[in-house]
Structures are given as structure tokens and as C-alpha cells.
Amino acid sequence: MPWLWFAGPFVFLLVYLLLSVWPTQEEKRIQAELLRWLDDYIGPLRDGKKSRSRRVRGLPPQFDQLVQDIGEGPRVCDVVLVPKNAYLAARLSGGMTSTNQFTVVCALEDAAPAFTCRPLPIVDGKPAENRGILFGADRAFGTAFLVEGAQTKPITKWMSSAVREALLELPEAFLVVRGRMMALTVHGAADADKLDELVDVADAIYAEHGATGDALLGEAHESAKKRVKQAVEREESAPALLRIKASAIDFGLYAVAGLFIALVVGKFGFFHPSVLFNSPDLDPSEQWQGGWTTKGVGAFIAVEALFVGLFAYQSYAGALRGSSIGMRLLGAKVVDENGNEPGFVRGVLLRRWLFALLPILVALVLARPFGVRGFVEHIVSWPVAVAGVVVLGGVAASMLRGTPIQDRVSKTRVVLAERWYLPAVQLGAAGVGIDPVAFGRLTRVGGLMLAFIALNFLIVGVLDLGYWPYEAPFRLVEALVGVFRK
């Protein structure tokens, strides 16, 4: 089958394209740890009575350049510690770095000598000889860190005993100081506790040399560590228009699945492909005439699986997550009286299946005497569609008047929730535009797909060369094998 020469590579590229924009397990783990650290350790950024997220879309240019000098990699998140003066930058391993890195960058009060402080290398299980700047009788620091810089006296003065003691609390840390900026970095896998240790050490250094003359987070950070969340954010009810739009999306998905079933079983005269049936005298008015071909059976199973799979997923999502596909896309969810997931009885049986009984009963009446074939034929008929519209119209009218009828029956309510977005590698990218990391992956793989389509169009459509350019390498290999066998 020549078309496989085109379809096979195209499907492969399409699958690779979809997989390339999805975060890896490592990226998801880092995101989860960062979110846990933000929620449980430091909380939102408070400005008087107002509070806002600490996540920002990027670092100030001077800080960003210092982070890039330490090691480039895909951006996961940038977090404000002190507005305009201190940030936490999370980066994944990339072309320039072999491990993940988490860096606290800060502005300094006075210009400092340029130097680097890094863990002393371990050779044969023992610390290597320290050939950097030494700090007198502080042997503990000398056996843990290597300090390198051109100005010895200014560096030893800047690296006071308080700074050295703080660094010893995090022996895997790298400290880089450049003018009025410093960067404290840890590499590798980090959890919320490790991030907190990093900020604690940077906090101690910033308290002595920072631009604001104060600690990064101070007492607020200590109280946040002990704080346990005692209440969830107030859940706001979803507006009626949003709920109607979500219901329209869900109904549209079922309508598309039903349309496919109608096309395959020959409900419409304009679409009655003979390839699906084996009868030589097809009549579009008799949908099941003559039986099915193998392709016809496969097509029917496929569209039936689409319908059943959609029904099963919507029921699963409604029971466990409280949101259908339409609600998830537009940002809403169903909760019970206590604000929890509604469960199967309330979220599915009473809210959905109860109101689907009228269309199903109409299909059963039309299919008498009842049979699976008759039911499938009539589930996509006009009377069933009219019954469905009547039900949806009644539900929509109750939404506009006040408490919807399905909420009264199931004792649930619909509240606003976070909308679904394409998962982003960078935490700050979701909801504000496509993630640059995901966009880069999309452009690379998408470019390959476009080039492949253009090549096929040129070879098959314009030059009319058939599929011999694909077959030629295999024919050449066969010829060479034949020569060697002789």
C-alpha cells in the first residue's frame, strides 16, 4: 500500500510532536516541589493588605545574565523574594548544564570584589588540597570550600565569619559575587526542604551585605514555616453564561460522536460509502442492507468506541474531579455542600444521567421491539435530538433564573476553577501565553512535519513521481544484497 510511505512517517512525527510539548516526569516533579515550597514555606507576596503571587515571568536583565553565566537551561520558574532586589531562579538541565540548578540572586548594598566560592573537590574520597584563599584558623571552612578571586584582602573581609558559618550549613552551595550582585546556587535534585535551606543561607548573607539592609524573608519566613493552612480560598460561583458555554461544548462533543455514528451506519444519503458494505445493490434508504465488510465493521467499532469512551470519560471526570470537558476548558467545577468533589451519585447519576433519561427513553420507544441495532440507529435520530434540545433548554433556562434545577436535585453547586492550559515547563507561563520552551519544541518538530508534507507534495503531487523515491533506497539495498549473494 503506497500511502503507508506517507502516513507512517507522518503519524510518527505527529505523535512525537504531541509528546515533545508535554513536561517530563522530572519537570513535573520540580514544578510540584516549587509549588509546595511557595505555598507551605513562604506564601504570597504581601503589599499592605493586598497579596499577590511571587512568581514572575522573568528576572531583571542584570540578574538574568548572572544566572545564565552560572549555567543555561530551560526556565522553570522565577520567584520574587524581595521586589527588585532578590529572586529565586529554577532552571532545568540543558545544553550548557548537566544538572538542574536553583539559584538565589540578590542585589548588594556595596560593590564587592569578584570571586567564586565552591565546594572543595573530593579526590580519592578525601578533600583536595585547598589552593584558594584561606581564612586563617577557620579549618572547617577551608576543608569544605574553595574560594578563588584576584583580590585576597577584600574577599576575606567580605567573607566574614557569619557568611562562612551560613555557607557551612549548605556545603554543596556555589557562591558567585560580581560587583553589586551575588548568586547562591545548588545543583541536582531539590525538594521543598532543600529550597528552604538555600533561601535560609542566602538570607543570612543578604542580611549582612544585601541592598535593603535587612533579611530576605526574616521573621515572616519563620512564621510561614510553622503555618498550617487552616482555610481554603473562598470559592466563587460560576456565572450562568460560563456554565451554558461549558454545557454547549459537552453537547457538541456528543453531537460530533453521534454524527460519526450516523455517517457510518448510512443515516444520510449523501454519505453511504460502498467500501463499508458488501452488497452490490446499495440503497441509501436501507442502512443495514447487505451486511458489512471488514472495513465497515472496523469503522463502526471505532465510532462506537468514540461515543462510549466520551461517555465514560465524562462520567469519570464528573465523579472524581467534578468537571466535564467543557467545564475544565472554561474554568469551572462541581462541588458538594462542603466544597468537596461531588462523587458518583451527585456528580454523575443525579446531575447528568437523570437528565439524559428523556432522550434515551425516546430512542427506546423508537427502537421497539427493542434491539441493539435498532437502538443504535435511533439514538442519532431527529426525535432524540429534539428531546435533547428540550432538556438542555430547560436546564439553561433554570441557570438564567437562579439556582439551576440540576443543582437543586443533586444538592451541588458550580464554582470557578483554574482553566486547563497546555502543561508548561515554566510555572509562570501557564495561562499567560505559550511556554517558550514548549514553543521551541513545537517549532522544531512542526518544522519537520511541514518539510515532510512539502516534500511529499512535491514528489507525488507536482512531479508525479509516485512513491519510487521512498522505495529506491530499499531497492538499492536489495540489489546490493543480491550481488553479494552471487
VEXDREN-2710 file (C-alpha; in Angstrom, 1 decimal):
% VEXDREN-2710
k/r/px/py/pz
1/MET/0.0/0.0/0.0
2/PRO/1.9/3.1/-1.2
3/TRP/0.0/5.5/1.0
4/LEU/1.8/4.0/4.0
5/TRP/5.0/5.6/2.8
6/PHE/3.4/8.9/3.6
7/ALA/1.1/8.0/6.5
8/GLY/3.6/6.1/8.6
9/PRO/6.3/8.9/9.0
10/PHE/3.6/11.5/9.3
11/VAL/1.9/9.7/12.2
12/PHE/5.3/9.2/13.8
13/LEU/6.1/12.9/13.6
14/LEU/2.6/13.8/14.9
15/VAL/3.0/11.6/17.9
16/TYR/6.5/12.9/18.6
17/LEU/5.1/16.5/18.3
18/LEU/2.4/15.8/20.9
19/LEU/4.9/14.2/23.3
20/SER/7.5/16.9/22.9
21/VAL/5.4/19.7/24.4
22/TRP/4.4/17.6/27.4
23/PRO/6.6/18.1/30.5
24/THR/8.7/15.1/31.6
25/GLN/8.3/13.5/34.9
26/GLU/11.4/15.4/36.2
27/GLU/9.9/18.7/35.1
28/LYS/6.6/17.8/36.8
29/ARG/8.4/16.8/40.0
30/ILE/10.3/20.2/40.1
31/GLN/7.1/22.1/39.5
32/ALA/5.3/20.2/42.3
33/GLU/8.2/20.9/44.7
34/LEU/8.3/24.6/43.8
35/LEU/4.6/25.0/44.3
36/ARG/4.7/23.2/47.6
37/TRP/7.6/25.4/48.7
38/LEU/5.7/28.5/47.6
39/ASP/2.5/27.5/49.4
40/ASP/3.8/26.0/52.6
41/TYR/7.1/27.9/53.3
42/ILE/6.9/31.5/52.1
43/GLY/3.3/32.2/51.0
44/PRO/2.3/35.0/48.7
45/LEU/4.0/38.4/48.3
46/ARG/2.2/40.8/50.7
47/ASP/1.9/44.5/49.9
48/GLY/0.0/46.1/52.8
49/LYS/-3.5/44.4/52.8
50/LYS/-3.1/43.0/49.4
51/SER/-1.3/39.8/48.4
52/ARG/-0.1/38.6/45.0
53/SER/1.8/35.7/43.6
54/ARG/5.6/35.6/44.0
55/ARG/6.0/34.1/40.5
56/VAL/7.2/36.5/37.8
57/ARG/7.6/36.0/34.1
58/GLY/11.3/36.8/34.1
59/LEU/14.2/38.1/36.0
60/PRO/15.6/41.7/35.7
61/PRO/18.2/41.7/32.9
62/GLN/21.2/42.1/35.2
63/PHE/20.1/39.1/37.3
64/ASP/19.2/37.0/34.3
65/GLN/22.6/37.5/32.8
66/LEU/24.3/36.3/36.0
67/VAL/22.1/33.2/36.2
68/GLN/23.0/32.5/32.5
69/ASP/26.7/32.8/33.3
70/ILE/26.3/30.2/36.0
71/GLY/24.6/27.8/33.7
72/GLU/22.0/28.0/31.0
73/GLY/18.9/25.7/30.9
74/PRO/15.2/25.8/30.3
75/ARG/13.4/28.2/32.7
76/VAL/11.0/26.5/35.2
77/CYS/10.2/29.5/37.5
78/ASP/11.4/32.8/38.8
79/VAL/10.2/33.7/42.3
80/VAL/10.3/37.2/44.0
81/LEU/11.9/37.2/47.4
82/VAL/12.5/41.0/47.8
83/PRO/10.9/43.0/45.0
84/LYS/13.6/44.3/42.5
85/ASN/16.4/43.1/44.8
86/ALA/16.3/39.3/45.3
87/TYR/14.9/36.4/43.3
88/LEU/15.0/32.6/43.2
89/ALA/15.6/31.2/39.7
90/ALA/14.9/27.5/38.9
91/ARG/16.5/26.0/35.7
92/LEU/16.5/22.5/34.2
93/SER/19.5/20.7/32.9
94/GLY/20.1/21.7/29.3
95/GLY/22.8/22.1/26.7
96/MET/25.2/24.0/29.0
97/THR/24.4/22.3/32.3
98/SER/24.2/18.6/33.1
99/THR/22.0/19.0/36.2
100/ASN/19.2/21.2/37.4
101/GLN/20.1/24.4/39.2
102/PHE/18.4/26.6/41.8
103/THR/19.8/30.0/42.3
104/VAL/19.1/32.9/44.7
105/VAL/20.3/36.1/43.1
106/CYS/20.5/39.3/45.1
107/ALA/21.5/42.9/44.8
108/LEU/24.3/44.0/47.2
109/GLU/24.5/47.3/49.1
110/ASP/28.1/48.0/48.1
111/ALA/30.2/46.8/45.2
112/ALA/32.1/43.6/46.2
113/PRO/35.2/42.0/44.8
114/ALA/34.6/39.4/42.1
115/PHE/35.1/35.9/43.4
116/THR/33.7/32.4/43.4
117/CYS/33.2/30.1/46.4
118/ARG/32.5/26.4/45.5
119/PRO/32.7/23.1/47.3
120/LEU/36.3/21.8/47.6
121/PRO/36.8/18.9/45.1
122/ILE/36.9/15.4/46.5
123/VAL/39.8/13.3/45.3
124/ASP/40.0/9.6/46.2
125/GLY/37.4/10.1/48.9
126/LYS/39.3/13.0/50.6
127/PRO/39.2/16.8/50.1
128/ALA/41.8/18.0/47.6
129/GLU/44.5/20.4/48.7
130/ASN/43.0/23.9/49.0
131/ARG/44.9/26.2/46.8
132/GLY/42.5/29.1/47.0
133/ILE/42.1/31.9/49.5
134/LEU/42.4/30.6/53.1
135/PHE/40.8/32.1/56.2
136/GLY/43.3/31.7/59.0
137/ALA/42.2/29.3/61.7
138/ASP/38.9/28.5/60.1
139/ARG/39.9/25.0/59.1
140/ALA/36.3/23.8/58.8
141/PHE/35.6/26.2/56.0
142/GLY/38.9/25.6/54.4
143/THR/38.2/21.8/54.1
144/ALA/34.7/22.4/52.7
145/PHE/35.0/25.3/50.2
146/LEU/37.4/26.6/47.6
147/VAL/37.4/30.4/47.3
148/GLU/39.0/31.9/44.1
149/GLY/39.5/35.5/43.3
150/ALA/42.1/38.1/42.5
151/GLN/41.7/40.5/45.5
152/THR/42.5/38.5/48.6
153/LYS/42.1/41.0/51.3
154/PRO/38.7/42.5/50.1
155/ILE/37.4/38.9/49.6
156/THR/38.4/37.8/53.1
157/LYS/36.8/40.9/54.6
158/TRP/33.6/40.3/52.6
159/MET/33.6/36.6/53.6
160/SER/33.0/37.3/57.3
161/SER/32.6/34.6/59.9
162/ALA/28.8/35.0/59.7
163/VAL/28.9/34.4/56.0
164/ARG/31.2/31.4/56.3
165/GLU/29.1/29.9/59.1
166/ALA/26.0/30.2/56.9
167/LEU/27.7/28.5/53.9
168/LEU/28.8/25.6/56.1
169/GLU/25.1/24.9/56.6
170/LEU/24.8/24.1/52.9
171/PRO/28.2/22.5/51.9
172/GLU/27.0/21.8/48.3
173/ALA/26.3/25.5/47.6
174/PHE/28.1/27.6/45.0
175/LEU/28.5/31.4/45.7
176/VAL/29.3/33.8/42.9
177/VAL/29.9/37.5/43.6
178/ARG/30.1/40.1/40.8
179/GLY/30.1/43.8/41.7
180/ARG/26.7/44.6/43.2
181/MET/25.3/41.2/42.7
182/MET/25.6/37.7/44.2
183/ALA/24.3/34.4/43.3
184/LEU/23.9/31.3/45.6
185/THR/23.3/28.0/43.7
186/VAL/22.6/24.4/44.4
187/HIS/22.7/21.8/41.7
188/GLY/20.8/18.5/41.2
189/ALA/17.5/17.2/42.6
190/ALA/16.0/19.6/45.1
191/ASP/12.8/19.3/47.2
192/ALA/11.0/22.0/49.2
193/ASP/13.2/21.5/52.2
194/LYS/16.3/21.9/50.2
195/LEU/15.0/25.1/48.6
196/ASP/14.2/26.4/52.1
197/GLU/17.8/25.7/53.2
198/LEU/19.1/27.5/50.2
199/VAL/17.0/30.6/51.0
200/ASP/18.0/30.4/54.6
201/VAL/21.7/30.6/53.7
202/ALA/21.1/33.3/51.2
203/ASP/19.0/35.1/53.8
204/ALA/22.0/35.1/56.3
205/ILE/24.4/36.5/53.6
206/TYR/21.8/39.1/52.4
207/ALA/21.3/40.3/56.0
208/GLU/24.9/41.3/56.1
209/HIS/25.5/42.6/52.5
210/GLY/22.1/43.0/50.9
211/ALA/20.9/46.1/49.2
212/THR/17.9/46.7/51.6
213/GLY/19.9/46.1/54.8
214/ASP/17.5/43.5/56.0
215/ALA/16.9/39.8/55.7
216/LEU/15.3/38.3/52.6
217/LEU/12.2/37.0/54.4
218/GLY/13.0/37.4/58.1
219/GLU/10.5/36.6/60.8
220/ALA/7.7/36.3/58.2
221/HIS/9.6/33.3/56.7
222/GLU/10.0/31.6/60.1
223/SER/6.3/32.0/60.9
224/ALA/5.4/30.8/57.4
225/LYS/7.3/27.5/58.1
226/LYS/5.2/26.8/61.1
227/ARG/2.0/28.0/59.5
228/VAL/-0.5/25.3/58.5
229/LYS/-3.2/26.1/56.1
230/GLN/-6.4/26.5/58.0
231/ALA/-8.8/27.6/55.3
232/VAL/-9.1/27.3/51.5
233/GLU/-9.7/30.3/49.3
234/ARG/-13.3/31.4/49.0
235/GLU/-14.9/29.6/46.1
236/GLU/-16.9/31.9/43.8
237/SER/-19.9/30.6/42.0
238/ALA/-19.5/30.3/38.2
239/PRO/-21.7/32.7/36.2
240/ALA/-24.6/31.3/34.2
241/LEU/-23.2/32.2/30.8
242/LEU/-20.0/30.3/31.5
243/ARG/-22.0/27.2/32.5
244/ILE/-24.1/27.4/29.4
245/LYS/-21.0/27.6/27.3
246/ALA/-19.5/24.6/29.0
247/SER/-22.7/22.6/28.5
248/ALA/-22.7/23.6/24.8
249/ILE/-19.1/22.2/24.5
250/ASP/-20.1/18.9/26.1
251/PHE/-23.2/18.6/24.0
252/GLY/-21.2/19.5/20.9
253/LEU/-18.8/16.7/21.6
254/TYR/-21.6/14.2/21.9
255/ALA/-23.2/15.6/18.7
256/VAL/-19.9/15.1/16.8
257/ALA/-19.6/11.5/18.1
258/GLY/-23.3/10.8/17.1
259/LEU/-22.7/12.3/13.7
260/PHE/-19.9/9.9/13.0
261/ILE/-22.2/7.0/14.0
262/ALA/-24.9/8.3/11.7
263/LEU/-22.4/8.6/8.8
264/VAL/-21.1/5.1/9.3
265/VAL/-24.5/3.4/9.5
266/GLY/-25.7/5.3/6.4
267/LYS/-28.2/7.6/8.0
268/PHE/-27.6/10.2/5.4
269/GLY/-28.0/9.6/1.7
270/PHE/-25.0/11.8/0.7
271/PHE/-22.7/9.7/2.7
272/HIS/-23.1/6.0/2.1
273/PRO/-19.7/4.7/1.1
274/SER/-19.8/1.3/-0.6
275/VAL/-16.5/0.4/0.9
276/LEU/-18.2/-0.1/4.2
277/PHE/-20.7/-2.6/2.8
278/ASN/-20.6/-5.7/0.7
279/SER/-23.9/-5.6/-1.1
280/PRO/-23.7/-4.8/-4.9
281/ASP/-27.1/-3.1/-4.9
282/LEU/-26.8/-0.4/-2.2
283/ASP/-29.8/1.7/-1.3
284/PRO/-29.0/4.6/1.0
285/SER/-32.6/4.3/2.4
286/GLU/-31.8/0.9/3.8
287/GLN/-28.8/1.4/6.0
288/TRP/-28.1/-2.2/7.0
289/GLN/-28.7/-3.7/3.6
290/GLY/-26.3/-6.4/2.5
291/GLY/-24.2/-6.6/5.7
292/TRP/-20.8/-5.2/6.4
293/THR/-17.3/-5.5/5.0
294/THR/-14.3/-5.9/7.4
295/LYS/-13.6/-2.2/7.0
296/GLY/-17.2/-1.4/7.7
297/VAL/-17.2/-3.4/11.0
298/GLY/-13.9/-1.7/12.0
299/ALA/-15.3/1.8/11.2
300/PHE/-18.5/1.1/13.2
301/ILE/-16.5/-0.2/16.2
302/ALA/-14.2/2.9/16.0
303/VAL/-17.1/5.4/16.1
304/GLU/-19.0/3.5/18.7
305/ALA/-15.8/3.4/20.9
306/LEU/-15.5/7.1/20.4
307/PHE/-19.1/7.7/21.7
308/VAL/-18.8/5.2/24.6
309/GLY/-15.3/6.5/25.5
310/LEU/-16.5/10.0/25.6
311/PHE/-19.4/9.0/27.8
312/ALA/-17.2/7.0/30.1
313/TYR/-14.6/9.8/30.5
314/GLN/-17.2/12.5/31.1
315/SER/-18.7/10.3/33.9
316/TYR/-15.3/9.6/35.4
317/ALA/-14.3/13.3/35.4
318/GLY/-17.7/14.3/36.8
319/ALA/-17.4/11.9/39.7
320/LEU/-13.8/12.3/40.7
321/ARG/-12.9/15.8/39.5
322/GLY/-16.3/17.5/39.4
323/SER/-15.7/18.9/36.0
324/SER/-16.7/17.8/32.5
325/ILE/-14.5/18.6/29.4
326/GLY/-16.4/21.9/28.8
327/MET/-16.1/22.9/32.5
328/ARG/-12.4/22.1/32.5
329/LEU/-11.7/24.1/29.4
330/LEU/-13.6/27.2/30.6
331/GLY/-12.6/27.1/34.3
332/ALA/-15.4/25.6/36.4
333/LYS/-16.1/22.6/38.6
334/VAL/-18.9/21.0/40.6
335/VAL/-18.6/20.8/44.4
336/ASP/-20.9/19.5/47.1
337/GLU/-22.2/21.5/50.0
338/ASN/-18.9/21.2/51.8
339/GLY/-16.8/22.2/48.8
340/ASN/-15.5/18.7/48.1
341/GLU/-15.8/16.5/44.9
342/PRO/-19.4/15.5/44.3
343/GLY/-18.8/11.8/43.9
344/PHE/-20.6/9.4/41.5
345/VAL/-24.2/9.7/42.9
346/ARG/-24.3/13.5/42.9
347/GLY/-21.9/14.4/40.2
348/VAL/-23.0/11.8/37.6
349/LEU/-26.2/10.0/38.5
350/LEU/-28.3/13.0/39.6
351/ARG/-26.6/15.8/37.6
352/ARG/-26.2/14.0/34.3
353/TRP/-27.7/10.6/33.8
354/LEU/-31.1/11.7/35.3
355/PHE/-31.5/14.4/32.7
356/ALA/-30.3/12.1/29.9
357/LEU/-33.2/9.7/30.5
358/LEU/-35.7/11.6/28.2
359/PRO/-33.6/11.3/25.0
360/ILE/-32.8/7.6/25.9
361/LEU/-36.4/6.8/26.5
362/VAL/-37.4/8.3/23.1
363/ALA/-34.7/6.2/21.5
364/LEU/-36.0/3.1/23.2
365/VAL/-39.6/3.8/22.1
366/LEU/-38.5/4.3/18.5
367/ALA/-36.4/1.0/18.6
368/ARG/-39.4/-1.2/19.5
369/PRO/-39.2/-4.1/19.5
370/PHE/-36.0/-3.3/21.4
371/GLY/-32.7/-4.4/19.8
372/VAL/-29.2/-3.1/19.9
373/ARG/-29.2/-2.4/16.2
374/GLY/-32.5/-0.5/16.4
375/PHE/-31.3/1.5/19.4
376/VAL/-28.0/2.5/17.7
377/GLU/-30.0/3.5/14.6
378/HIS/-32.4/5.7/16.5
379/ILE/-30.0/7.2/19.1
380/VAL/-28.9/9.6/16.4
381/SER/-32.4/10.4/15.0
382/TRP/-34.2/13.7/14.9
383/PRO/-36.7/12.9/17.7
384/VAL/-33.9/12.1/20.1
385/ALA/-32.1/15.3/19.1
386/VAL/-35.3/17.3/19.7
387/ALA/-35.7/15.6/23.2
388/GLY/-32.1/16.5/24.0
389/VAL/-32.5/20.1/23.0
390/VAL/-35.7/20.4/25.1
391/VAL/-33.7/19.1/28.2
392/LEU/-30.8/21.4/27.5
393/GLY/-33.2/24.3/27.0
394/GLY/-34.9/23.7/30.3
395/VAL/-31.6/23.4/32.1
396/ALA/-30.3/26.6/30.5
397/ALA/-33.4/28.5/31.5
398/SER/-33.1/27.4/35.1
399/MET/-29.5/28.6/35.1
400/LEU/-30.6/32.1/34.0
401/ARG/-33.3/32.3/36.5
402/GLY/-31.2/31.4/39.6
403/THR/-30.3/28.1/41.1
404/PRO/-30.3/25.5/38.2
405/ILE/-32.5/22.5/38.5
406/GLN/-29.7/20.0/38.4
407/ASP/-28.1/21.8/41.4
408/ARG/-31.3/21.5/43.4
409/VAL/-31.7/17.9/42.6
410/SER/-28.1/16.9/43.3
411/LYS/-27.5/19.5/46.1
412/THR/-24.3/20.7/44.4
413/ARG/-23.1/24.0/43.0
414/VAL/-20.7/25.1/40.3
415/VAL/-17.8/27.3/41.2
416/LEU/-14.9/28.9/39.4
417/ALA/-11.7/26.8/39.0
418/GLU/-8.4/27.0/37.2
419/ARG/-8.8/26.7/33.5
420/TRP/-7.0/23.9/31.6
421/TYR/-3.8/25.0/29.7
422/LEU/-1.2/23.1/27.8
423/PRO/1.2/22.0/30.6
424/ALA/4.2/24.3/30.7
425/VAL/7.8/23.6/31.6
426/GLN/7.9/27.1/33.2
427/LEU/5.4/27.6/36.0
428/GLY/4.9/31.3/35.2
429/ALA/4.0/30.5/31.5
430/ALA/0.7/28.7/32.0
431/GLY/-2.3/31.0/31.4
432/VAL/-0.3/33.9/30.1
433/GLY/0.7/32.5/26.7
434/ILE/2.5/29.6/25.3
435/ASP/5.6/28.4/27.1
436/PRO/8.8/29.4/25.2
437/VAL/10.3/26.0/26.0
438/ALA/7.2/24.2/24.6
439/PHE/7.1/26.6/21.7
440/GLY/10.7/25.8/20.8
441/ARG/9.9/22.1/20.8
442/LEU/6.8/22.7/18.7
443/THR/8.6/24.7/16.1
444/ARG/11.4/22.1/15.7
445/VAL/9.1/19.1/15.3
446/GLY/6.4/21.1/13.5
447/GLY/9.1/22.3/11.0
448/LEU/10.0/18.7/10.3
449/MET/6.3/17.9/9.7
450/LEU/5.9/20.8/7.3
451/ALA/9.0/19.9/5.4
452/PHE/7.9/16.3/5.2
453/ILE/4.4/17.3/3.8
454/ALA/6.0/19.8/1.3
455/LEU/8.4/17.0/0.1
456/ASN/5.6/14.6/-0.4
457/PHE/3.5/17.2/-2.2
458/LEU/6.4/18.0/-4.5
459/ILE/7.3/14.3/-5.2
460/VAL/3.7/12.9/-5.6
461/GLY/1.6/15.9/-6.4
462/VAL/3.8/18.2/-8.6
463/LEU/6.4/15.9/-10.1
464/ASP/4.1/12.9/-10.2
465/LEU/6.9/10.6/-9.4
466/GLY/4.8/8.2/-7.4
467/TYR/6.5/6.6/-4.4
468/TRP/9.7/5.4/-6.0
469/PRO/11.9/8.0/-4.2
470/TYR/10.9/6.1/-1.0
471/GLU/11.3/2.7/-2.5
472/ALA/14.6/3.4/-4.2
473/PRO/16.8/3.0/-1.1
474/PHE/15.2/-0.3/-0.3
475/ARG/15.5/-1.5/-3.9
476/LEU/19.2/-0.5/-3.8
477/VAL/19.7/-2.5/-0.6
478/GLU/18.0/-5.5/-2.2
479/ALA/20.2/-5.2/-5.3
480/LEU/23.4/-5.0/-3.2
481/VAL/22.3/-8.0/-1.1
482/GLY/21.7/-9.9/-4.4
483/VAL/25.1/-9.0/-5.7
484/PHE/26.9/-10.2/-2.5
485/ARG/24.9/-13.4/-2.5
486/LYS/26.1/-14.2/-6.0
END
